[in-house]
Amino acid sequence: MTTLADFTATTLSGTEHDLGEHLGSVVLVVNTASKCGLTPQYEGLQALHERFADRGLTVLGFPCDQFNNQEPGTDDEISEFCQVNYGVTFPMFSKIEVNGEGAHPLYQWLTAEHELEGGLKIPAGDIEWNFGKFLLDRDGQVLRRWTPQTTPEEIAADIEAALGA
């Protein structure tokens, strides 16, 4: 069975990072952009990180330039933008593609269908826009998926529930 542990990603500083290091944590994976109408969600994502990190939440940000070139910056520019404007301290990764043939393997997996306990399914489908969100349990399995318009504040209760499990 595929889990988050089966993937690696390059950090903004250029280091290859084994995502399996986050097993044991509840993980929120988000594709991000710095020049989007939804960019202020960085503030909410940082707030979730600060609120729940000590209980085991890890937020992982994956910049993507596939939607109207709303993430044109270099890794250094993205890092500076996130820190200066939103005080981002959660892990951020190098720019990737989230849809199509060039999609990062993590996103190929995330956007596939996922079966949950009780026979429920999270349907497959492309990422609609910047700030699509996936919640993964402590075993690295997908629990939930939200549209980009769903704010970080709206998912706090689901994160809290996953942390309590």
C-alpha positions in Angstrom: 0.0 0.0 0.0 1.4 3.4 -0.9 1.8 6.0 1.8 3.5 9.4 2.3 6.6 7.4 3.2 7.0 6.3 -0.4 7.9 9.8 -1.6 10.7 12.4 -1.4 10.7 16.1 -2.3 13.3 18.8 -2.6 13.2 21.5 0.0 13.5 25.2 -0.9 17.1 25.0 0.2 17.8 22.3 -2.3 17.9 19.3 0.1 16.2 16.0 -0.8 13.7 15.3 2.0 12.3 11.8 2.8 8.6 12.5 3.4 8.5 9.3 5.5 10.0 11.4 8.2 6.5 12.7 8.8 5.0 9.3 9.6 3.6 9.5 13.1 2.3 13.1 12.4 -0.9 14.2 10.9 0.1 16.0 7.7 -1.6 18.7 5.7 -0.3 18.9 2.2 -1.0 22.1 0.3 0.0 23.4 -3.2 0.8 27.1 -2.8 1.5 30.2 -4.9 2.6 33.7 -3.9 0.8 35.8 -6.5 -2.8 34.3 -6.2 -6.0 35.7 -4.7 -5.8 32.8 -2.2 -2.2 33.6 -1.1 -3.4 35.1 2.2 -4.2 31.5 3.2 -0.5 31.2 4.1 -1.5 33.1 7.2 -4.1 30.5 8.2 -1.7 27.7 7.4 0.9 29.2 9.6 -1.7 29.6 12.3 -2.7 25.9 12.1 1.0 25.0 12.2 1.5 27.1 15.4 -1.7 25.8 17.0 -1.3 22.1 16.4 2.4 21.4 15.8 3.0 20.3 19.4 0.2 17.8 19.0 1.7 16.3 15.9 0.5 18.3 12.9 2.9 19.0 10.1 2.0 21.4 7.2 3.9 20.8 4.0 3.8 23.5 1.3 4.4 22.7 -2.3 4.7 25.8 -4.6 3.3 25.4 -8.0 3.3 27.6 -11.1 0.7 25.7 -13.2 -2.2 28.0 -12.5 -1.8 31.3 -14.4 1.9 31.5 -13.6 1.0 32.6 -10.0 4.3 31.2 -8.6 7.0 32.7 -10.9 9.7 33.0 -8.3 12.9 31.1 -7.7 13.2 28.9 -4.6 15.0 31.7 -2.8 12.4 34.3 -3.7 9.6 31.9 -2.6 11.3 31.3 0.7 11.9 35.0 1.3 8.3 35.9 0.3 6.8 33.3 2.7 9.0 34.3 5.6 8.7 38.1 5.2 5.0 38.3 4.4 3.6 35.4 6.4 6.2 34.2 8.9 6.1 30.7 7.4 8.0 28.2 9.5 6.5 25.0 8.3 8.4 23.0 5.6 8.2 24.4 2.1 9.5 22.6 -0.9 10.8 23.4 -4.3 8.4 24.3 -7.1 6.6 21.3 -8.6 3.8 20.4 -11.0 0.7 19.0 -9.4 -1.3 18.0 -12.6 -0.5 16.4 -15.9 2.3 14.2 -17.1 4.9 16.2 -15.2 3.1 16.0 -11.9 5.3 15.2 -8.9 4.8 11.5 -7.9 3.4 12.6 -4.5 0.6 14.5 -6.4 0.0 11.7 -8.8 -0.7 9.6 -5.7 -2.7 12.3 -3.9 -5.0 12.9 -6.8 -5.8 9.2 -7.4 -8.8 7.6 -5.7 -8.4 6.8 -2.0 -10.6 4.3 -0.2 -11.3 5.1 3.4 -12.5 2.9 6.3 -16.1 1.8 5.8 -15.9 1.7 2.0 -16.0 5.5 1.6 -13.9 6.9 -1.2 -12.1 10.2 -1.9 -12.5 10.5 -5.6 -9.7 11.0 -8.1 -9.2 14.3 -9.8 -6.8 17.0 -10.8 -5.9 19.9 -8.5 -8.4 22.7 -9.3 -6.2 25.7 -8.4 -3.6 26.9 -5.9 -4.2 26.0 -2.2 -5.8 22.6 -2.7 -5.5 20.7 0.6 -5.0 17.1 1.6 -5.1 15.8 5.2 -3.1 12.6 5.9 -3.3 10.5 9.0 -0.4 9.4 11.2 0.2 6.4 8.9 0.5 8.5 5.8 -2.9 7.7 4.3 -5.2 10.3 2.8 -8.1 11.2 5.2 -9.7 14.2 3.5 -9.4 16.5 0.5 -10.6 20.2 0.3 -11.0 22.6 -2.5 -8.7 25.6 -2.7 -11.5 27.9 -1.6 -11.8 26.1 1.7 -9.8 28.2 4.2 -7.4 26.8 6.8 -9.7 28.0 9.5 -12.6 25.9 8.1 -10.5 22.7 8.4 -9.2 23.1 12.0 -11.9 20.9 13.5 -11.0 18.0 11.1 -7.4 18.4 11.9 -8.2 18.4 15.6 -10.2 15.2 15.2 -7.3 13.5 13.2 -4.9 14.5 16.0 -7.1 13.0 18.7 -7.3 9.7 16.9 
